Amino acid sequence: MNRKILTLAVATALVVPMASQADVRLSGLIQAEIGSWEVAGGDETNAYRTDGSQETNDMSRQTRTYDEGGAITNYGPSNILLQFDEKLGTSGITANGQYQVGFNTSNNKGLTGKKPVWVGLKSQNFYFRYGTLSGAYKSSRTLIDPWSYTSLQASGTAGGMSGNRYHSVTEGQNGKFLVNTNAKVSDSNGLTNEGFVDGALELGVHFGGFVFKIQGVVDDAADMDGAGLLELRYEAPSFAMWASASYTDLDIKDTFDDAIDDVKDAVDEIQDDITSDEADAREAAREEDDGLGNWKVGGQFKLDNRLKVGLQYEEAEMGHFDNNPDGGNYIIGSIQATMNNMTLAAWIGAYSSDIDDKNRMVDVDGTSMDEDALSWAVGVKYNFSKRSQVYLGYRQTDSDNDYRDEDIAVLGIRQSF
């Protein structure tokens, strides 16, 4: 007993000074889902699936409650959040920051998962922060996707917006295809509609309904050095508009080789040993890996809190549906209608691949497979209170490449505190 009292006394001595100097707030979210999930259609004899191994050819529907991301096919939003604000005298400047950690509601292994952690300063209209940040590119995600952060979301394996893919299709052996059903099989480092940006500096301006933010990775030793994101958004009582972009220099790993190429180019120009065509080809190859970028524009019309209608267009070279080297574009429309405690929410999205013929997958019969996709989701949310919600919905992805098809029926519950 004395040991417990001593431990409590030490903890109190540590917490009370911090609480007396800053406004510390504790909040969080717990969410759980169960889903009936099927991925990859078409001729099942021409594909095999894997859930971390290559042990099964079973392409049939599965009941799933978790994966490596903590939910069925999304990151898993469950988290604990600590935030603080402290006014710095009469300067009008406030120091602020947050520490957020994630956890799983099924197969829980304790606090885990990447979440935003940052510190910063803010005034009435300006702010800056540094740390692991939620990407500026995805700030408008909840405005266009009424099912964001659930397995009905429009990003990732769905054909509605760019994001991390949760299953992939690759050419296997003996004319078969590998349908990888692992949770997160690719990561665009927070430069799409999902994920977080490590070691980033964010500068922001907010005035009235306008918000402008720019993020950049400024560490020369970081893998993401040279990456940047920005967003311009305006929100009014009856509508919202936004434009976002992200960019990364994917040539970082080849800087040494590029330096050698620069020397060779200089020598070749001096000696005039190469033809103009060869020089143009080399320059085109150099420009091809200079970097990749995504951009999107969208808007939402609001009628009180009863009706919300949104439309967005996106061009993506990172985190797109089929992960091809040529990119693709998305268009998505969404609607939410609320009456009392119930909300009907739906979205429909189309993905059009820019894939070059040389990069297309070839089916077992020798025909090339297109990658365009049409996806949609519909469901209902019921709010018992401001903090308690249950939801039920269905999402389907129908691709020209049958092995990228996916559908899921989900029942979920979430509780915030």
C-alpha positions as a Markdown table, in Angstrom:
| # | Residue | x | y | z |
|---|---|---|---|---|
| 1 | Met | 0.0 | 0.0 | 0.0 |
| 2 | Asn | 2.8 | 2.4 | 0.9 |
| 3 | Arg | 4.5 | 1.7 | -2.4 |
| 4 | Lys | 1.2 | 2.6 | -4.3 |
| 5 | Ile | 0.9 | 5.8 | -2.3 |
| 6 | Leu | 4.5 | 6.7 | -3.1 |
| 7 | Thr | 3.9 | 6.0 | -6.8 |
| 8 | Leu | 0.8 | 8.2 | -6.9 |
| 9 | Ala | 2.6 | 11.0 | -5.1 |
| 10 | Val | 5.5 | 11.0 | -7.6 |
| 11 | Ala | 3.0 | 10.9 | -10.5 |
| 12 | Thr | 1.1 | 13.8 | -9.0 |
| 13 | Ala | 4.2 | 15.8 | -8.4 |
| 14 | Leu | 5.1 | 15.4 | -12.1 |
| 15 | Val | 1.7 | 16.2 | -13.6 |
| 16 | Val | 0.5 | 19.1 | -11.4 |
| 17 | Pro | 3.2 | 21.6 | -12.5 |
| 18 | Met | 2.6 | 20.8 | -16.2 |
| 19 | Ala | -1.1 | 21.2 | -15.7 |
| 20 | Ser | -0.8 | 24.4 | -13.9 |
| 21 | Gln | 1.3 | 26.0 | -16.6 |
| 22 | Ala | -0.5 | 24.7 | -19.7 |
| 23 | Asp | -4.0 | 23.7 | -20.8 |
| 24 | Val | -3.7 | 19.9 | -21.2 |
| 25 | Arg | -6.6 | 18.0 | -22.8 |
| 26 | Leu | -7.0 | 14.2 | -23.1 |
| 27 | Ser | -9.3 | 12.8 | -25.7 |
| 28 | Gly | -9.5 | 9.7 | -27.9 |
| 29 | Leu | -11.5 | 7.4 | -30.2 |
| 30 | Ile | -12.2 | 3.7 | -30.1 |
| 31 | Gln | -13.5 | 2.1 | -33.3 |
| 32 | Ala | -14.2 | -1.6 | -34.2 |
| 33 | Glu | -15.4 | -3.2 | -37.3 |
| 34 | Ile | -16.5 | -6.6 | -38.6 |
| 35 | Gly | -16.8 | -7.2 | -42.3 |
| 36 | Ser | -17.6 | -9.7 | -45.0 |
| 37 | Trp | -14.8 | -9.2 | -47.4 |
| 38 | Glu | -13.9 | -10.6 | -50.9 |
| 39 | Val | -11.0 | -9.5 | -53.1 |
| 40 | Ala | -10.2 | -10.5 | -56.7 |
| 41 | Gly | -12.8 | -11.9 | -59.0 |
| 42 | Gly | -12.6 | -13.4 | -62.5 |
| 43 | Asp | -11.2 | -16.9 | -63.1 |
| 44 | Glu | -10.0 | -18.0 | -59.7 |
| 45 | Thr | -7.8 | -20.7 | -61.2 |
| 46 | Asn | -5.6 | -18.0 | -62.7 |
| 47 | Ala | -4.8 | -16.3 | -59.3 |
| 48 | Tyr | -3.8 | -17.2 | -55.8 |
| 49 | Arg | -4.1 | -15.0 | -52.8 |
| 50 | Thr | -1.9 | -14.6 | -49.7 |
| 51 | Asp | -2.4 | -13.3 | -46.2 |
| 52 | Gly | 1.2 | -13.0 | -45.3 |
| 53 | Ser | 2.0 | -16.4 | -46.9 |
| 54 | Gln | 1.3 | -18.3 | -50.1 |
| 55 | Glu | -0.5 | -21.1 | -48.5 |
| 56 | Thr | -4.0 | -20.8 | -49.9 |
| 57 | Asn | -5.8 | -20.6 | -53.3 |
| 58 | Asp | -9.1 | -19.8 | -51.6 |
| 59 | Met | -10.5 | -16.6 | -53.3 |
| 60 | Ser | -13.9 | -16.9 | -51.5 |
| 61 | Arg | -15.5 | -14.4 | -49.1 |
| 62 | Gln | -14.0 | -14.1 | -45.6 |
| 63 | Thr | -15.2 | -12.7 | -42.4 |
| 64 | Arg | -12.6 | -10.3 | -41.0 |
| 65 | Thr | -12.3 | -8.3 | -37.9 |
| 66 | Tyr | -8.6 | -7.1 | -38.1 |
| 67 | Asp | -5.5 | -7.0 | -40.3 |
| 68 | Glu | -2.0 | -5.6 | -39.9 |
| 69 | Gly | -3.4 | -2.0 | -39.8 |
| 70 | Gly | -5.8 | -2.6 | -36.9 |
| 71 | Ala | -9.0 | -2.8 | -38.9 |
| 72 | Ile | -10.1 | -4.6 | -42.0 |
| 73 | Thr | -8.7 | -2.5 | -44.9 |
| 74 | Asn | -7.8 | 0.8 | -43.3 |
| 75 | Tyr | -5.3 | 2.2 | -40.8 |
| 76 | Gly | -7.5 | 1.8 | -37.8 |
| 77 | Pro | -8.4 | 5.2 | -36.3 |
| 78 | Ser | -8.5 | 4.2 | -32.7 |
| 79 | Asn | -6.2 | 6.5 | -30.7 |
| 80 | Ile | -5.4 | 8.4 | -27.5 |
| 81 | Leu | -4.6 | 12.1 | -27.9 |
| 82 | Leu | -2.9 | 14.6 | -25.6 |
| 83 | Gln | -3.0 | 18.3 | -26.6 |
| 84 | Phe | -1.7 | 21.3 | -24.8 |
| 85 | Asp | -1.8 | 25.1 | -25.2 |
| 86 | Glu | 0.0 | 27.7 | -23.2 |
| 87 | Lys | -0.3 | 31.5 | -23.7 |
| 88 | Leu | 3.1 | 33.1 | -23.7 |
| 89 | Gly | 2.6 | 36.3 | -21.6 |
| 90 | Thr | 0.8 | 39.2 | -23.4 |
| 91 | Ser | 2.5 | 38.6 | -26.7 |
| 92 | Gly | -0.6 | 37.1 | -28.3 |
| 93 | Ile | 1.5 | 34.0 | -29.1 |
| 94 | Thr | 0.5 | 30.5 | -27.8 |
| 95 | Ala | 2.8 | 27.5 | -27.6 |
| 96 | Asn | 0.9 | 24.3 | -28.6 |
| 97 | Gly | 1.5 | 20.7 | -29.4 |
| 98 | Gln | 0.0 | 17.2 | -29.4 |
| 99 | Tyr | 1.0 | 13.6 | -28.8 |
| 100 | Gln | -1.1 | 10.9 | -30.4 |
| 101 | Val | -0.7 | 7.2 | -30.3 |
| 102 | Gly | -2.8 | 4.5 | -32.0 |
| 103 | Phe | -4.0 | 1.1 | -30.8 |
| 104 | Asn | -6.1 | -1.8 | -32.1 |
| 105 | Thr | -9.5 | -3.0 | -30.9 |
| 106 | Ser | -8.8 | -6.5 | -32.0 |
| 107 | Asn | -5.5 | -8.4 | -31.8 |
| 108 | Asn | -4.4 | -5.5 | -29.6 |
| 109 | Lys | -0.7 | -5.4 | -28.8 |
| 110 | Gly | -0.7 | -2.2 | -26.9 |
| 111 | Leu | 0.0 | 1.4 | -28.1 |
| 112 | Thr | 1.2 | 1.1 | -31.6 |
| 113 | Gly | 0.9 | 2.7 | -35.1 |
| 114 | Lys | 2.0 | 6.0 | -36.4 |
| 115 | Lys | 0.1 | 9.1 | -35.5 |
| 116 | Pro | 0.8 | 12.9 | -35.5 |
| 117 | Val | 3.2 | 14.2 | -32.9 |
| 118 | Trp | 4.3 | 17.8 | -33.1 |
| 119 | Val | 5.1 | 21.1 | -31.3 |
| 120 | Gly | 4.6 | 24.7 | -32.5 |
| 121 | Leu | 3.6 | 28.3 | -32.0 |
| 122 | Lys | 0.5 | 30.1 | -33.1 |
| 123 | Ser | -1.0 | 33.6 | -33.1 |
| 124 | Gln | -4.4 | 34.9 | -34.2 |
| 125 | Asn | -3.8 | 34.4 | -37.9 |
| 126 | Phe | -0.4 | 32.6 | -38.3 |
| 127 | Tyr | 1.1 | 29.4 | -36.9 |
| 128 | Phe | 4.0 | 26.9 | -37.5 |
| 129 | Arg | 4.6 | 23.4 | -36.2 |
| 130 | Tyr | 7.2 | 20.8 | -36.6 |
| 131 | Gly | 7.1 | 17.0 | -36.2 |
| 132 | Thr | 5.3 | 14.0 | -37.6 |
| 133 | Leu | 2.3 | 15.7 | -39.2 |
| 134 | Ser | -1.0 | 14.7 | -40.9 |
| 135 | Gly | -0.4 | 15.5 | -44.5 |
| 136 | Ala | -1.8 | 18.8 | -45.8 |
| 137 | Tyr | -2.9 | 16.9 | -49.0 |
| 138 | Lys | -5.5 | 14.9 | -47.0 |
| 139 | Ser | -6.9 | 17.7 | -44.9 |
| 140 | Ser | -10.0 | 18.0 | -47.0 |
| 141 | Arg | -10.5 | 14.2 | -47.1 |
| 142 | Thr | -13.4 | 14.3 | -44.6 |
| 143 | Leu | -15.2 | 16.9 | -46.7 |
| 144 | Ile | -15.5 | 14.8 | -49.7 |
| 145 | Asp | -15.5 | 11.2 | -48.2 |
| 146 | Pro | -18.3 | 10.6 | -45.8 |
| 147 | Trp | -16.8 | 7.2 | -44.9 |
| 148 | Ser | -13.2 | 8.3 | -44.3 |
| 149 | Tyr | -11.3 | 6.2 | -41.7 |
| 150 | Thr | -13.6 | 3.2 | -42.1 |
| 151 | Ser | -13.4 | 0.2 | -44.4 |
| 152 | Leu | -15.9 | 2.0 | -46.7 |
| 153 | Gln | -13.4 | 4.8 | -47.4 |
| 154 | Ala | -12.8 | 6.1 | -51.0 |
| 155 | Ser | -9.0 | 5.9 | -50.9 |
| 156 | Gly | -6.6 | 2.9 | -51.0 |
| 157 | Thr | -8.0 | -0.1 | -52.8 |
| 158 | Ala | -11.2 | 1.8 | -53.7 |
| 159 | Gly | -11.2 | 3.6 | -57.0 |
| 160 | Gly | -12.2 | 7.0 | -55.6 |
| 161 | Met | -9.0 | 8.8 | -54.4 |
| 162 | Ser | -5.3 | 8.1 | -54.1 |
| 163 | Gly | -4.0 | 6.4 | -51.0 |
| 164 | Asn | -2.1 | 3.5 | -49.6 |
| 165 | Arg | -3.0 | 0.2 | -51.3 |
| 166 | Tyr | -4.1 | -2.6 | -49.0 |
| 167 | His | -3.9 | -5.4 | -51.6 |
| 168 | Ser | -1.8 | -5.6 | -54.7 |
| 169 | Val | -1.7 | -7.7 | -57.9 |
| 170 | Thr | 1.6 | -8.9 | -59.3 |
| 171 | Glu | 2.5 | -11.5 | -61.9 |
| 172 | Gly | 3.2 | -14.8 | -60.3 |
| 173 | Gln | 4.6 | -18.1 | -61.7 |
| 174 | Asn | 3.2 | -20.4 | -64.2 |
| 175 | Gly | 0.8 | -17.9 | -65.7 |
| 176 | Lys | -0.9 | -17.2 | -62.3 |
| 177 | Phe | -1.3 | -13.9 | -60.5 |
| 178 | Leu | -0.5 | -13.1 | -56.9 |
| 179 | Val | -3.3 | -11.2 | -55.1 |
| 180 | Asn | -1.6 | -9.9 | -52.0 |
| 181 | Thr | -4.2 | -9.3 | -49.3 |
| 182 | Asn | -1.9 | -8.0 | -46.6 |
| 183 | Ala | -3.0 | -4.8 | -44.9 |
| 184 | Lys | -0.6 | -2.0 | -46.0 |
| 185 | Val | 1.5 | -3.1 | -49.0 |
| 186 | Ser | 2.5 | 0.3 | -50.1 |
| 187 | Asp | 3.1 | 3.7 | -48.4 |
| 188 | Ser | 3.1 | 7.1 | -50.1 |
| 189 | Asn | 4.6 | 8.7 | -47.0 |
| 190 | Gly | 1.6 | 11.0 | -46.3 |
| 191 | Leu | 1.7 | 12.6 | -49.8 |
| 192 | Thr | -1.7 | 11.2 | -50.8 |
| 193 | Asn | -5.1 | 11.1 | -49.0 |
| 194 | Glu | -3.7 | 8.9 | -46.3 |
| 195 | Gly | -0.7 | 8.7 | -44.1 |
| 196 | Phe | 1.6 | 11.0 | -42.1 |
| 197 | Val | 4.7 | 13.1 | -43.0 |
| 198 | Asp | 7.8 | 12.6 | -40.8 |
| 199 | Gly | 10.1 | 15.4 | -39.8 |
| 200 | Ala | 8.1 | 18.1 | -41.5 |
| 201 | Leu | 7.8 | 21.8 | -41.0 |
| 202 | Glu | 4.4 | 23.3 | -41.5 |
| 203 | Leu | 3.6 | 27.0 | -41.9 |
| 204 | Gly | -0.1 | 28.1 | -42.0 |
| 205 | Val | -2.2 | 31.2 | -42.4 |
| 206 | His | -5.9 | 31.3 | -41.4 |
| 207 | Phe | -8.1 | 34.4 | -41.9 |
| 208 | Gly | -11.8 | 34.3 | -41.8 |
| 209 | Gly | -12.8 | 31.1 | -43.7 |
| 210 | Phe | -9.5 | 30.9 | -45.6 |
| 211 | Val | -6.8 | 28.4 | -44.6 |
| 212 | Phe | -3.5 | 28.1 | -46.4 |
| 213 | Lys | -0.8 | 25.7 | -45.3 |
| 214 | Ile | 2.5 | 24.5 | -46.7 |
| 215 | Gln | 4.6 | 21.6 | -45.4 |
| 216 | Gly | 8.1 | 20.6 | -46.3 |
| 217 | Val | 10.7 | 18.0 | -45.2 |
| 218 | Val | 13.8 | 20.0 | -44.5 |
| 219 | Asp | 16.2 | 17.3 | -43.2 |
| 220 | Asp | 19.0 | 16.7 | -45.8 |
| 221 | Ala | 19.5 | 13.2 | -44.3 |
| 222 | Ala | 15.8 | 12.2 | -44.5 |
| 223 | Asp | 14.6 | 9.8 | -47.2 |
| 224 | Met | 11.8 | 12.3 | -47.9 |
| 225 | Asp | 14.1 | 15.3 | -48.3 |
| 226 | Gly | 12.7 | 17.5 | -51.0 |
| 227 | Ala | 9.1 | 16.5 | -50.4 |
| 228 | Gly | 6.4 | 19.3 | -50.1 |
| 229 | Leu | 2.7 | 19.7 | -49.6 |
| 230 | Leu | 0.3 | 22.6 | -49.7 |
| 231 | Glu | -3.4 | 23.3 | -49.4 |
| 232 | Leu | -5.7 | 26.2 | -49.9 |
| 233 | Arg | -9.2 | 25.9 | -48.5 |
| 234 | Tyr | -12.1 | 28.2 | -47.9 |
| 235 | Glu | -15.1 | 27.2 | -45.8 |
| 236 | Ala | -18.4 | 29.1 | -45.4 |
| 237 | Pro | -21.7 | 28.2 | -43.8 |
| 238 | Ser | -23.2 | 27.0 | -47.1 |
| 239 | Phe | -20.2 | 25.7 | -49.0 |
| 240 | Ala | -16.5 | 24.8 | -49.0 |
| 241 | Met | -13.8 | 24.8 | -51.7 |
| 242 | Trp | -10.2 | 23.4 | -51.7 |
| 243 | Ala | -7.1 | 22.8 | -53.8 |
| 244 | Ser | -4.2 | 20.7 | -52.7 |
| 245 | Ala | -0.9 | 19.4 | -54.1 |
| 246 | Ser | 2.0 | 17.3 | -53.1 |
| 247 | Tyr | 5.4 | 16.6 | -54.5 |
| 248 | Thr | 8.4 | 14.5 | -53.8 |
| 249 | Asp | 11.9 | 14.1 | -55.5 |
| 250 | Leu | 12.1 | 10.3 | -55.9 |
| 251 | Asp | 15.6 | 10.7 | -57.3 |
| 252 | Ile | 17.2 | 11.1 | -53.9 |
| 253 | Lys | 18.6 | 7.5 | -53.7 |
| 254 | Asp | 20.4 | 8.0 | -57.0 |
| 255 | Thr | 22.1 | 11.3 | -56.3 |
| 256 | Phe | 25.6 | 9.7 | -56.6 |
| 257 | Asp | 24.7 | 8.2 | -59.9 |
| 258 | Asp | 23.2 | 11.4 | -61.1 |
| 259 | Ala | 26.5 | 13.2 | -60.2 |
| 260 | Ile | 28.4 | 10.7 | -62.3 |
| 261 | Asp | 25.9 | 11.2 | -65.2 |
| 262 | Asp | 26.4 | 15.0 | -65.0 |
| 263 | Val | 30.2 | 14.5 | -65.4 |
| 264 | Lys | 29.6 | 12.1 | -68.3 |
| 265 | Asp | 27.3 | 14.6 | -70.0 |
| 266 | Ala | 29.8 | 17.4 | -69.6 |
| 267 | Val | 32.6 | 15.2 | -71.1 |
| 268 | Asp | 30.3 | 14.1 | -73.9 |
| 269 | Glu | 29.5 | 17.6 | -74.8 |
| 270 | Ile | 33.1 | 18.6 | -74.8 |
| 271 | Gln | 34.2 | 15.7 | -76.9 |
| 272 | Asp | 31.1 | 15.7 | -79.0 |
| 273 | Asp | 31.2 | 11.9 | -79.0 |
| 274 | Ile | 27.4 | 11.4 | -78.9 |
| 275 | Thr | 24.7 | 12.3 | -81.3 |
| 276 | Ser | 21.9 | 14.8 | -80.5 |
| 277 | Asp | 19.4 | 11.9 | -80.4 |
| 278 | Glu | 21.4 | 10.1 | -77.8 |
| 279 | Ala | 21.8 | 13.3 | -75.8 |
| 280 | Asp | 18.0 | 13.9 | -75.9 |
| 281 | Ala | 17.3 | 10.3 | -74.8 |
| 282 | Arg | 19.6 | 10.7 | -71.8 |
| 283 | Glu | 18.1 | 14.0 | -70.9 |
| 284 | Ala | 14.6 | 12.5 | -71.1 |
| 285 | Ala | 15.6 | 9.6 | -68.9 |
| 286 | Arg | 17.0 | 12.1 | -66.3 |
| 287 | Glu | 13.9 | 14.2 | -66.3 |
| 288 | Glu | 11.7 | 11.1 | -65.9 |
| 289 | Asp | 12.9 | 10.5 | -62.3 |
| 290 | Asp | 13.0 | 14.2 | -61.2 |
| 291 | Gly | 10.0 | 13.7 | -59.1 |
| 292 | Leu | 6.3 | 12.9 | -58.9 |
| 293 | Gly | 3.3 | 14.9 | -57.8 |
| 294 | Asn | -0.4 | 14.8 | -57.0 |
| 295 | Trp | -3.0 | 17.5 | -57.1 |
| 296 | Lys | -6.7 | 17.8 | -56.6 |
| 297 | Val | -9.5 | 20.4 | -56.6 |
| 298 | Gly | -12.9 | 20.0 | -55.0 |
| 299 | Gly | -15.9 | 21.6 | -53.4 |
| 300 | Gln | -18.9 | 20.8 | -51.2 |
| 301 | Phe | -22.3 | 22.4 | -50.9 |
| 302 | Lys | -24.0 | 22.4 | -47.5 |
| 303 | Leu | -27.6 | 22.9 | -46.6 |
| 304 | Asp | -27.5 | 23.4 | -42.8 |
| 305 | Asn | -26.3 | 20.1 | -41.4 |
| 306 | Arg | -29.0 | 18.2 | -43.2 |
| 307 | Leu | -27.5 | 17.8 | -46.7 |
| 308 | Lys | -23.9 | 17.8 | -48.0 |
| 309 | Val | -23.0 | 17.2 | -51.6 |
| 310 | Gly | -19.4 | 17.1 | -52.8 |
| 311 | Leu | -17.4 | 16.8 | -56.0 |
| 312 | Gln | -13.6 | 16.4 | -56.5 |
| 313 | Tyr | -11.1 | 15.8 | -59.3 |
| 314 | Glu | -7.6 | 14.4 | -58.7 |
| 315 | Glu | -4.5 | 13.7 | -60.8 |
| 316 | Ala | -2.2 | 11.2 | -59.1 |
| 317 | Glu | 1.3 | 10.0 | -59.8 |
| 318 | Met | 1.7 | 8.6 | -56.2 |
| 319 | Gly | -0.6 | 6.1 | -54.4 |
| 320 | His | -3.0 | 5.5 | -57.3 |
| 321 | Phe | -5.2 | 2.5 | -57.7 |
| 322 | Asp | -3.0 | 0.3 | -59.8 |
| 323 | Asn | 0.4 | 1.6 | -58.7 |
| 324 | Asn | 1.5 | 1.9 | -62.3 |
| 325 | Pro | 4.4 | 4.1 | -63.2 |
| 326 | Asp | 2.3 | 6.4 | -65.4 |
| 327 | Gly | -0.3 | 7.6 | -62.9 |
| 328 | Gly | -4.0 | 8.1 | -63.3 |
| 329 | Asn | -6.9 | 10.4 | -62.4 |
| 330 | Tyr | -9.9 | 10.2 | -60.2 |
| 331 | Ile | -13.3 | 11.9 | -60.0 |
| 332 | Ile | -15.5 | 11.4 | -57.0 |
| 333 | Gly | -18.9 | 12.6 | -55.9 |
| 334 | Ser | -20.5 | 12.2 | -52.5 |
| 335 | Ile | -23.7 | 12.9 | -50.6 |
| 336 | Gln | -24.8 | 12.9 | -47.0 |
| 337 | Ala | -28.4 | 13.4 | -45.8 |
| 338 | Thr | -29.2 | 13.6 | -42.1 |
| 339 | Met | -32.5 | 13.4 | -40.3 |
| 340 | Asn | -32.6 | 13.4 | -36.5 |
| 341 | Asn | -29.9 | 10.9 | -35.4 |
| 342 | Met | -29.6 | 9.0 | -38.7 |
| 343 | Thr | -27.3 | 9.8 | -41.7 |
| 344 | Leu | -27.4 | 8.2 | -45.1 |
| 345 | Ala | -24.0 | 8.6 | -46.8 |
| 346 | Ala | -22.7 | 7.5 | -50.2 |
| 347 | Trp | -20.0 | 8.2 | -52.7 |
| 348 | Ile | -19.2 | 7.1 | -56.2 |
| 349 | Gly | -15.8 | 7.3 | -57.8 |
| 350 | Ala | -14.1 | 6.6 | -61.1 |
| 351 | Tyr | -10.5 | 5.9 | -61.7 |
| 352 | Ser | -8.9 | 6.3 | -65.2 |
| 353 | Ser | -5.5 | 4.8 | -65.6 |
| 354 | Asp | -2.8 | 6.6 | -67.7 |
| 355 | Ile | -0.9 | 3.4 | -67.9 |
| 356 | Asp | 1.3 | 2.9 | -71.0 |
| 357 | Asp | 0.8 | -0.3 | -73.1 |
| 358 | Lys | 4.2 | -1.5 | -72.2 |
| 359 | Asn | 3.4 | -1.5 | -68.5 |
| 360 | Arg | 0.0 | -3.3 | -68.7 |
| 361 | Met | -0.4 | -6.7 | -67.1 |
| 362 | Val | -1.1 | -9.5 | -69.5 |
| 363 | Asp | -3.7 | -12.2 | -68.7 |
| 364 | Val | -3.0 | -15.9 | -69.1 |
| 365 | Asp | -4.6 | -15.9 | -72.5 |
| 366 | Gly | -2.2 | -13.2 | -73.7 |
| 367 | Thr | -4.6 | -10.2 | -73.7 |
| 368 | Ser | -3.6 | -7.0 | -71.9 |
| 369 | Met | -5.7 | -5.9 | -69.0 |
| 370 | Asp | -7.0 | -2.4 | -68.5 |
| 371 | Glu | -6.9 | -0.8 | -65.1 |
| 372 | Asp | -9.9 | 1.6 | -65.1 |
| 373 | Ala | -12.3 | 1.2 | -62.2 |
| 374 | Leu | -15.6 | 2.3 | -60.9 |
| 375 | Ser | -16.2 | 2.2 | -57.2 |
| 376 | Trp | -19.0 | 3.1 | -54.8 |
| 377 | Ala | -20.1 | 2.9 | -51.2 |
| 378 | Val | -23.4 | 3.4 | -49.4 |
| 379 | Gly | -24.4 | 3.1 | -45.8 |
| 380 | Val | -26.2 | 4.5 | -42.8 |
| 381 | Lys | -24.8 | 5.9 | -39.6 |
| 382 | Tyr | -26.9 | 6.2 | -36.4 |
| 383 | Asn | -25.8 | 8.5 | -33.6 |
| 384 | Phe | -26.9 | 7.6 | -30.1 |
| 385 | Ser | -25.2 | 10.8 | -28.9 |
| 386 | Lys | -22.4 | 13.1 | -30.1 |
| 387 | Arg | -19.9 | 10.6 | -29.0 |
| 388 | Ser | -21.5 | 7.2 | -29.8 |
| 389 | Gln | -22.2 | 5.9 | -33.3 |
| 390 | Val | -22.9 | 2.6 | -35.1 |
| 391 | Tyr | -22.8 | 2.2 | -38.9 |
| 392 | Leu | -23.6 | -0.3 | -41.5 |
| 393 | Gly | -22.6 | -0.1 | -45.2 |
| 394 | Tyr | -21.3 | -1.8 | -48.4 |
| 395 | Arg | -18.5 | -0.9 | -50.7 |
| 396 | Gln | -17.7 | -2.3 | -54.2 |
| 397 | Thr | -14.8 | -1.8 | -56.6 |
| 398 | Asp | -15.2 | -3.0 | -60.2 |
| 399 | Ser | -12.0 | -2.8 | -62.2 |
| 400 | Asp | -11.3 | -3.7 | -65.8 |
| 401 | Asn | -8.6 | -5.9 | -64.2 |
| 402 | Asp | -10.7 | -8.4 | -62.4 |
| 403 | Tyr | -8.0 | -9.2 | -59.9 |
| 404 | Arg | -8.4 | -5.7 | -58.5 |
| 405 | Asp | -12.1 | -6.2 | -57.8 |
| 406 | Glu | -13.1 | -5.9 | -54.2 |
| 407 | Asp | -16.3 | -5.7 | -52.1 |
| 408 | Ile | -17.0 | -5.5 | -48.4 |
| 409 | Ala | -20.0 | -5.3 | -46.2 |
| 410 | Val | -19.1 | -3.6 | -42.8 |
| 411 | Leu | -20.7 | -3.3 | -39.4 |
| 412 | Gly | -18.9 | -0.9 | -37.1 |
| 413 | Ile | -19.1 | 1.0 | -33.9 |
| 414 | Arg | -17.2 | 4.0 | -32.6 |
| 415 | Gln | -17.0 | 5.8 | -29.4 |
| 416 | Ser | -15.1 | 9.1 | -28.7 |
| 417 | Phe | -14.1 | 10.5 | -25.4 |
